[in-house]
Amino acid sequence: MKHSSKPSVSGTSNETFLKTESASSLQGSAEPNSPDTSISNGGKTHPSKIDALKNWFRTRPIVEKFCALPTYIQSWGLTLFFMGTATIIAFCFFHALKNPTANIALTYILAVFLVARFTDGYSFGLFSSFVGVVCVNFLFTYPYFALDFTMAGYPITFVAMFSISSITSAITSNMKTQARVLAEREKMLMEAEKEKMRANLLRAISHDLRTPLTSIIGSSTVYLENGSSLPEVEKNALVRHILEDSNWLLNMVENLLSVTRINNETAKVTKTSEPVEEVLSEAMIRLKKRLPDANIHVRVPEEFLMVPMDAVLIEQVLINLLENSVVHAESTEPIECYVESLSDYAIFHVRDYGVGIPPEKLATIFDGSSSTTSTSPDGRKGMGIGLSICKTIILAHGGEIKAINHTRGAEFYFTLPKEDK
């Protein structure tokens, strides 16, 4: 989201943008992930030279044609290529060195390793091991261009070379198989997490959307059936309840639409570097339209802080957390919203001074089930769907979100990496 100008908020005690120094490191914050090979500059992600080289190589016509061939033909082609290249290098060693035996053997072992790495199954690696032994004997061992395993010491040498090559091939193929299994398992875990997330969202939706709809239907029915006999005060109350429930439904729809910005395949979002102060300002402006009496103090770091994010989604997270604190916390002091700037992360806090969160709900408050067990007299104000979507958005940004109790209330905080992971 582009912010054309920095919103200014002045003349009110409810919203105060105070410049503060960066706070101390938060204990237990997530460790940064390993960076990828892309380079982020000015909010745009540029591929590194290695990625550019890979993309160039993959787009060559001959490579595209080769990749279109059946797998077994590709494996045979790679096997012949690596063994042929090893033979050419071995000839160079044979003519350039006085005692090239060890170098020639290692060259063929390296070729066997590459064959095992880039082909499917064990057979190509074992075949390459056998070919390597035969080539050393036939081409580089006296008598040349003849197979002779009878000379003293030769059988042991060739058996050792074949064994080393075969073991290398087997280990490489096994490692490749294990990597494939781990990748499939990770994919299955990701799919299971996505299904769990969908189930939590559907469970929260079934409660948080049904209750205000029932209230709207009930209030409108009473108004239509008994409107002529109701006093003006009760009519206004019914209309006001319908308006409040309609606004709540609109907020739920905005939450649901925000999830559609998350890529369904990678569970990631498109990030651009955004000024944290402007994101907080925009979130406060949107929240004030819905809750004009909300008493919130906002603080940002003294430094000009740019963080890669989807600004629309992070604003939605801030609005959800702030609205949750305003509605449920019964805070006796202004709610605080502030940002810490650490070396690798920016940490956003929403702290209230109210009743806190029941300890038994802290572990499951973000799974979408809180609304179903809400004891609030107004069921439509359940927390489930909003907090569940907050977790989905923050995870898609590569951060984490937590809820804790402090001595005088509750606090929600989430982290965002400063570098685009």
N, C-alpha and C positions, 0 to 999 in steps of 0.2 A: 504493500500500500504506500502510495506516495503522499507525503505531508507537505503541502505547498508552503506553509509557514508555521512557525511555532505558535500554538495557541497561548494566549496570555490569560491568566485567571487572577483577578485582583479584586479588592474591595469586599472580601468576605472572609470570615473567620473559619469557615468550614473547609476551605481548600487553601493550603499554603504551600507553595513550592519553595522549600528551603534548601540551600546549598550546604552540604555536609561533606566532610572528608570520608574517604572510603573506610568502611568498617572492617573489623578484624575478620580473619578467615573463619568460616562456619565449620564446626567440627562435624565430621561424618559426611561432608559433601562428596559428591561422586567424583571419581577420578576421570580425567579426560580420556576419550577414546583416541586411538592412533589416527593421526591425520591421513587423509587420502592423498593421492598424487596430484590433485588439482591445486590451483593457485587462486586465492580470493583477492580481488583488488577492486576497491571502490564498490563493493556490493555485487560484483559480477564474478562468476567462477570461470576461470580459464583453464583449459587442459594443460598439463605439464608436457615437457618435450618427450618424455617416455610414452605418455598416452598418445600424443600426436604421431609419434613414430609407429606405434602399434596400429593406430587407425589407418595411417598411410599404407602400411604393409598389408592389412586385411582387405583394403579396397583395390589392390592390384588385380588385374583380370586373371592372371595365371593362378593366383592364390584363391580367388573366388571359385574358379573352375575346379581346382583341386579339392576345396572344401565341399563342393557339391557331389563329389564321387562317393560311392559306398565306403563304409568304414573300413572294411577289410582291405580294399584297394588302397586307401590312404595309408593303412598300416604297412602294407608291403612296400609302397613307395617310400615311406620314411625309413624303413629298414634298409632298403637298397641305397638310399641317399647317404645315411649315416655310415654304413659300412664302406661304401665307395669312397666317401670323404676320408675315412680313417685310413684306407689303403693308400690313397694319394699322399697323406701326411706321413705315413710309415715309409713310403718310398723316399720322401725327402730326408727323413732321419737316416735311412739306410745309406744314402749317398753322401750325407753331410757329416756324419759322426763315425768315429772309429769303432765304438762299441754301442750300437743303437738298440740292443735287444730289449733292455728295460723300457726305453721310451716307446718302442713299437708295441710292446705288450700293454703298457698303460694307455696308449692311444686306442687300442681295440677295446679295452675295458671301459674307457670313457664312451666309446661308440655304443657299447652294449647298454650302458646306463641310460644314454639318450633314447635308444630304441625302446627300452622298458618304460621310460617316462612318457613318451609321446605316442605309444601304441596301446591297443587294448589286449588284455590277457597276458598270459605267461609265455605262450608259444613263440612269439616273435623274439622275445629276449633270449630264450633258450636256443632258438635257431641262430641268432646272432652270436651267441657264445661259441657254438660249434663252428660257425663260419670263421670267426676270429682265430680259433686255434688252427684250423686248416690253412688259413692264409699265412699265418706266421710260419708254419712248417713248410708250406709249398713255395712261398715267395721269398722268405727272408732267412731260411735255415739251409745250410749246406747238406746235401746236394740241392742246388736251386732248381725250382720248377719240377720237383718230384716229391712225393710223399714218402717220408722215411722216419718211422718212430723207433728204430732199432738201435740208434746210436746211444752210447752211454749217457745217462742223465736226462735224455730227452723225454722219455715217458713221464717221469716225475714232473718235469717242468710243464709239459703240456696238460697233464692232469690237474696240476695246481692252477694253471691259468684258466682252464675250463671250469674248475670248481669256483674260483673267485668270480669269474664272469657270471656264472649261473646264480651264485648266491646274491651278487649285486643285482642281477635282473629280478630275482624273486623278491628281495627286500623292496626294491623300487616299485614293483607292481603291487606288492602288498600295501605299501604306504599310500599309493594312489587309490587303491580300493578303499582303504580306511578313510581317506580324505573325502571320497565320494559318499561313503556311508554317513560320515559326520555332517556333510553338507545337506544330505537328504533329511537327516534327523533334525538339523537346525531349521530346515524348511517346514518340517512337520510341527515342530514346537511353535514356530511363528504362526502357522495356520491355526493351531490350537488356541494360541493367545488371541488371534483375531476373532475366532469363533466365540471365545469367552467374552471378549469385548462386545461383540454384537449381541450376545445373550443378555449381558448386563444392561446395555442400552435399551433393548426391547423391554426388559423387565421394568426399567425406570420409566420408559415412555408409557407403558400400560397404566402406571399409577399417576404420573405427573400430568399427563394429557387428559386422562379420563375424568379426574376429579374436577378441574375447572370447567370442563364441558358440562358435567352434571349440574354444577352450580349455575352456569349460564342458563341452561334449560329450565332449571327450577325457578330462578329469579324472573326470567321472561314469562314463564307460565303464570306465575302469581300476578305479575303486572298486567298481563292481558286479560285474565279472568276476573281480577278484583280491582282493576285500575280505577273504576268509577267510585268505588267506596273507600279507597285508601287515602289517607291524608297525604299532603304534599311532601312532608318529611319522609315518610316511608317510601313514596315513589322515587324520590331522589336517592335514597339509600339503595334501593334495588338497582337503579341505573348505575350508581357508582360501583356496586359490586360487579355488575356485568362488565363495566369498563376495566376494572382491576383484573378480572379474570381474563379478559381479552388481551390486555397487555402482557399478562403472564404467558398466555399461549403464544403471543408474538415472540416473546423472549425464548421460549422453548423451540420455536421454529428456527430462529436465528442460530441457536445452538446446534440444531440438527443440520442446518445448511452449512455451518462451519466445518463439519466433519467431511463434507464432500470435497473440500480443498486438499485433503490428505490423499496422496497417491495410494490406490487400493493394492497395487502390486508390491511396492517397496515400503509402504507405511511411513513415507517421508513427505516433507513439504518443500515447496520452492522458497528458498530464503533470499532475502536481500538485506544488506546492512541498513539498520534503522536507528535513529537517535532515540535512546531510551526515554529521555525527557518528553519528546513529542508523543511517543506511544502512551505514556502515562497520562499526558494531558488529554489526548483524544479519548482514552478510556474514561477519564473523569467526566468529560463533557457529555459522553453518551450515557453514563450512569446518572448524572444530574437530571437529565431529561426524564428518567424513569423514577428516580428517588430524589426530588429536589431538596428534601430536608436532611439528607445524609450528612453526617458530621465526620469528615475524613481529612486527615492531614497527610500530605505527600512530601517525601524527601527524595532527592536524587543525589548521586555523588557529585563532588565538586568538578571532577574531570568531565570532559565531553565524551560520553560513552556511546559507542556504536556497536550494536550486536546483530549478527545475522539471524533473521527471523522472518516469519510471515506475520506482518504487523496486525492484520485483521484478526488472525487467530489468537495472538497474544493479548490483544485488547479484549477479546471475548473471554479469555481466561481471567484477566484482571477484573472484568465486570462481574463474572460469575462469583469469584472469591469475595469481592467487596460486597456484592449484593447479599451473599450468604451471611457475611458478618453483620451487615446492617439488619437483616430480617431475623436472624436466629440468635445472635450473640447477647442481645440486651446489654450492650456495652455501656458502662457508666462514664467512659471518657471517649474522646474522639478516636475513631479507628485510624491506625497508622498504616500507610502504604509507603514502603521505602525500598531502595535498591542498594545492594552491596556490590562492589567491584573487586573481584579477586583476580589472580593472575590469569586463570584459564576460564573462569566462569563469571557470569553476572547472576546474582541471586535476588529474586523479587520476594518481598515479604508483605503479608497482610496480617496485621496483629490487632486483636480486639481485647477489650477489658471487660468481659462479660462472664457468662456462666460456664464457658469452656465446653469441651466435647466429652461425652461419656467415654471412659477408658476402653470399654468393650467395643466401641465403634471406631477407634482410631485405626485399627488394622484393616478395616473393610470400608472405610468411608468413601473411598474412590471407586468402589466396584459397582456402583449403581444400585445397591440394595438399601441405602440409608432411607430413601423415601418410603419404602414399603414398611418400615418400622418406625416411622416418624410419629412422635406423640404430640405434635403441634395441633392445636384445635383447628387450624386451617390447613387441611390436607394438601391443598394445591401448592403450598410453600415447601414441599419436600426438597431435600438437597440432592437427591440421587443423580438425576440426569445431568445436572450442571457440573458436578464434581467429577463424574465419570468422563464427561467430554473433556474437562480440563486435563485429566490424566492422559487421555488419548492424544491431545494436542501437544502436550509437553514431551511425551515419549517420541512423537513424530519429529520433534526438534532435537532429539538426542540428549534431553535433560531428564530431570526427575522432579517429582512433586511429593511433598510430605505435609502431614498435619501433626502438630504437637500441642500439648497444653503447657502453659507457663503458670506462674504463681497467681496471676490475676486474670487469666482468660485463656484464649486459644490463639494459635498462629498457624497460618498456611504459608509455605514458601516453595518456590520452584527455581530450578537452575536452568540457565541457557549457556551453551558453550560460546566463547567469544570468537572462536574460529569455526568456520563452516566445516563440520565433520562429514 
